[in-house]
Every structure is written in C-alpha cells, then in structure tokens.
C-alpha cells in the first residue's frame, strides 16, 4: 500500500462507490474542508493580531515609563541650582569680579 494508486483502489473497494460517485464525494469533502478553513482562518488571524496588539501595548507602556524617567533625569541634570553647585564645588568656579568682566562691542 505504499503506492498512491493502490491506496486509492483499496479505499474505493472499501466504500463501494462508483468512480463518478467517489470523485463527487472527494470533491465535496475537499470543498467542505476548504470552506471550514475559510471560516476559521479569520478568527485565527484575529487572535494572532490580538496577541501582537497586547505585546505592542506592553512595549508602549514600558517605553512611556522609561521616557518619563528619562525626562525627570534630564530635568534634574539641567537644573540651574545643580549646574551652579557643580561649577562652584567640583570645578572650583566662582562669580567673576567686576575687573574680570570684558565687554565686546560688535559693529
């Protein structure tokens, strides 16, 4: 029964149908399965899209949280009080004395 032709002969001998009836039944079953596939496929696709959407929502939420934290960090790093503190204590800078100020006039 390894040969496809012998398998078909065996099936035909078991169900006792004429070749024409066998073709009609085979085509009918094929069309039924094809119709079932067309009926089920959109639902399968919708479930996959729902899973993808949920994954994208989780990623979006995570990125929004990270964005908020980065904005807070940026704001704290750019705060004028912090910049002044670092300039005075870490870099040893101080306010310029009046004789250190040079005014440049541009024509």
N, C-alpha and C positions, 0 to 999 in steps of 0.2 A: 504493500500500500504506500510505498514511497513515491510512486509516480502519480502526479496530479490527475491524469486521465483515469487511472484505475480507482482512485479515490472517488471521483465523480460517478463512475459506474457503480461502485459499491453503494453510494448514497442513493442513487436512482433505484437500485434494486431493493433497497430497504423501505422506501416510502411509496413505491408502486404508483408513480405518476408517469404520464406520457412525456416525451421530451418537450413538447409545447407547454404543458402544464407546469413542468419543472422550471422552464425559463420564466414563465409568468410569476410563479411563486418566488423564484430567486430575485427577479427584478422588483417585485413587491416588497420583499424583505429589505432589499438594498434601499429602496425609496423610503421605507419606514425608518430605517436606521439613519438615513440622511436627514429626514425630517426631524427626528429626535435630536440629532446633532445641531441642526439649525435652531431648534427650540431651546436647547440647553446652553449653547455657546455664548449668547449674550449675557446670560446670568453668570457664567464662569468669568467672562471678561469683566463684568461689573464688580464681582468680588475681588478680582485681582486689582482693579483700579481703586477700590475702597482701601485695600491694604496699602497700596502705594500712596494714596492720599494721606492715610494715617501716619505713615513713615515721614512724609513731607511735612505734615503738621508738627510732629515731634521735633524734626530738624529745625523748623521755623521757630518754634518756641525756644529751643536751645540757643539758636543764633540771636534771638531777641534778648534773651537773658545776658548772653555774652556781650552784646552790643551795649546794653545798659551799664554793665560793669566796666567796660572799656571807656564809656563816656564819663563815668564817675572818676575813673583813674586819670583820664586826661584832664578833667576839670581840677582835680586835686594837684596834679603836676603843674598846671598852668596858673594856679592861684598866685596872685601878686605877693601875698604875705609869704608864701613858701619860697618864691623866687628871691625875695629880699632877704629872707633868713639864710638861704644857701649862699647868696652873694656875700653877705656880711661874715658868716661864721665859717663856711668851708673855703671860700675863695679869698677871704680877707679884704674884701672891698669895703669902701666907706663912701659916704656922701662927699662929693667934690667941694673943696673950699672955693670961695669966690675967685681967688687968684688962679685957680686951675681951670676955670671955665674960659673957653675961647669961642668967640662968636665969629662966624664966617658969613660974609655977605656975598651973595651970588648975583651977578648982573644979568 
